Amino acid sequence: MTSARTRRYWHRFIADDGTWRKDSSERERRPVPQDLAVFRSGLGREAGAVPKFWPYYTTAVTDDDAYRDRLPDELLAEHAALALFGRHQQSKDTPMHRRGVGLGAAWLVLRRRTDKFSAEALDRKLTVAAASTSVPVLRTRLRGLIDQLRTVDQPLDYDRLLCDLRDWADPSRRDTVRKRWALGYRIWSTDPAIELEN
């Protein structure tokens, strides 16, 4: 398993406070559009199947995994997270990775900020994603969720999403991920102060 301190692609450009990192001349460092295009080319593709993607992987692969031609769950999750990040960040002026904003919390912000989608439709869409019975199905459903988060420029914690995807590969850990999303979404709360910062 890769360390929690692994510097993923989005960390190169986005600081812990959710702002763009700056170079030595105080100019904002932003993701390279060609990188984001490579990531989007990975949507719906297997990890490792897109050679241009390979330099961006940061997950360690053990000799045993390599010998057995087996990709670790974390690498599969990293591939999906990079592909979704490429879609989410495309043509956006603000960073779409924000530490501490899990999927449920981001979805709650969308629900409160949009009039394009009914609350019932948003509830249903998240519920359907949470009912996914496999990682490939979840990845497909997350793509639709990301497209809707884009409509309100709502960022998401891609480190957390990567962990959620990794954990989803183990059926015994899916309920933990679902609970995390439910606690973030907490639509049963009537406290309007629960709005997250954007």
C-alpha positions in Angstrom: 0.0 0.0 0.0 1.3 3.5 -0.9 1.9 5.9 2.0 -0.9 8.4 2.8 1.8 11.1 2.2 2.2 10.1 -1.5 2.3 13.2 -3.6 -0.4 12.6 -6.2 -0.7 14.6 -9.5 -3.2 17.1 -8.1 -0.8 18.0 -5.2 1.7 19.4 -7.7 -0.7 22.2 -8.4 -3.2 22.5 -5.5 -2.1 23.5 -2.0 -3.7 22.0 1.1 -5.9 25.2 1.4 -7.5 24.5 -2.0 -5.7 27.3 -3.8 -3.3 27.0 -6.8 0.3 26.6 -5.8 2.6 29.4 -7.0 6.0 29.2 -8.6 9.0 31.3 -7.5 7.7 34.3 -9.4 4.3 34.0 -7.7 2.5 32.8 -10.8 -0.2 30.2 -10.3 0.8 26.6 -11.3 -2.0 24.9 -13.0 -2.4 21.4 -14.5 -1.2 21.1 -18.0 -4.2 20.7 -20.4 -2.5 17.8 -22.2 -2.1 16.0 -18.9 -5.8 16.4 -18.2 -6.6 15.1 -21.7 -4.5 12.0 -21.0 -6.4 11.4 -17.8 -9.8 11.8 -19.6 -8.6 9.2 -22.1 -8.5 6.8 -19.2 -12.2 7.1 -18.5 -13.8 3.7 -19.1 -10.4 2.1 -19.7 -8.5 -0.4 -17.5 -5.6 0.8 -15.4 -2.3 0.2 -17.4 -4.1 0.1 -20.7 -3.2 3.7 -21.7 0.6 4.0 -22.1 0.5 7.8 -21.9 -1.0 7.4 -18.4 1.9 5.3 -17.0 4.2 8.2 -15.9 1.5 9.7 -13.7 1.0 6.6 -11.5 2.5 7.0 -8.0 1.3 3.7 -6.5 4.0 1.2 -5.8 3.7 -2.3 -7.4 5.3 -5.2 -5.5 7.5 -7.7 -7.3 4.8 -10.3 -6.5 2.1 -8.3 -8.1 4.3 -7.7 -11.2 5.2 -11.4 -11.4 1.5 -12.3 -11.2 0.4 -9.6 -13.7 -1.8 -8.2 -11.0 -2.5 -4.5 -10.4 -3.0 -3.6 -6.8 -6.4 -2.2 -5.8 -4.7 1.2 -5.0 -3.3 1.5 -8.5 -6.8 0.7 -9.9 -8.2 3.4 -7.7 -5.5 5.9 -8.6 -6.2 5.4 -12.3 -9.9 6.0 -11.7 -9.3 9.1 -9.5 -6.9 10.6 -12.1 -9.4 10.0 -14.9 -12.2 11.6 -12.9 -9.9 14.5 -11.8 -9.1 15.1 -15.5 -12.8 15.3 -16.3 -13.6 17.5 -13.2 -10.7 20.0 -13.7 -11.2 20.3 -17.5 -11.6 24.0 -18.4 -12.0 25.1 -14.8 -10.3 28.2 -13.4 -10.5 27.1 -9.8 -9.0 23.9 -8.3 -11.4 20.9 -8.3 -9.4 19.1 -5.6 -10.2 20.3 -2.1 -8.8 18.5 0.9 -11.5 17.4 3.4 -14.5 17.6 1.0 -15.7 14.0 0.6 -18.2 12.9 -2.0 -21.2 13.2 0.3 -20.3 16.7 1.4 -19.7 17.8 -2.1 -23.0 16.4 -3.2 -24.8 18.2 -0.4 -23.3 21.5 -1.6 -24.6 20.7 -5.1 -28.0 19.9 -3.8 -28.2 23.2 -2.0 -26.8 25.3 -4.8 -28.5 24.1 -7.9 -31.9 24.6 -9.4 -31.0 22.6 -12.5 -31.7 19.2 -10.8 -34.4 18.3 -8.3 -33.4 17.3 -4.8 -35.1 14.0 -5.4 -33.1 13.3 -8.6 -29.8 14.2 -6.8 -30.7 11.9 -3.8 -31.5 9.1 -6.2 -28.3 9.5 -8.2 -26.1 9.4 -5.1 -28.1 6.4 -3.7 -27.6 4.5 -7.0 -23.9 5.2 -6.9 -23.8 4.0 -3.3 -25.6 0.8 -4.3 -22.9 -0.1 -6.9 -21.9 -3.8 -6.5 -18.5 -3.5 -8.2 -15.7 -1.0 -8.7 -16.3 -0.8 -12.5 -20.0 0.1 -11.9 -19.0 2.6 -9.3 -16.5 4.3 -11.6 -19.1 4.7 -14.3 -21.6 6.2 -11.8 -19.0 8.5 -10.4 -18.4 9.9 -13.8 -22.0 11.1 -13.9 -21.7 12.6 -10.4 -18.5 14.5 -11.3 -20.2 15.9 -14.4 -23.0 17.3 -12.1 -20.5 18.7 -9.5 -18.8 20.5 -12.4 -22.1 22.5 -13.0 -21.5 24.4 -9.7 -17.7 24.3 -9.7 -17.8 22.1 -6.5 -14.4 20.6 -5.6 -13.8 17.2 -4.1 -11.1 15.6 -2.1 -9.4 13.3 -4.6 -7.2 11.7 -2.0 -10.4 10.6 -0.2 -12.1 9.5 -3.4 -9.0 7.4 -4.3 -9.3 5.7 -0.8 -13.0 5.2 -1.3 -12.4 3.5 -4.7 -9.6 1.4 -3.2 -11.8 0.4 -0.3 -14.8 -0.4 -2.6 -12.7 -3.3 -4.1 -13.2 -5.1 -0.7 -16.9 -5.8 -0.2 -16.4 -5.9 3.5 -15.3 -2.2 3.5 -18.1 -0.8 1.2 -20.4 -0.1 4.1 -17.7 2.1 5.7 -17.5 4.1 2.5 -21.3 4.4 2.3 -21.4 5.6 5.9 -18.8 8.2 5.1 -20.8 9.5 2.2 -24.0 9.5 4.2 -22.5 11.5 7.0 -21.2 14.0 4.5 -24.5 14.2 2.7 -26.6 14.4 5.9 -29.7 15.7 4.1 -31.7 14.9 7.3 -30.1 18.0 8.9 -32.1 21.2 8.8 -29.2 23.4 9.9 -28.3 25.7 7.0 -25.0 26.5 8.6 -23.7 23.1 7.4 -22.9 24.6 4.1 -19.3 23.9 3.1 -16.8 26.5 2.0 -16.2 26.5 -1.8 
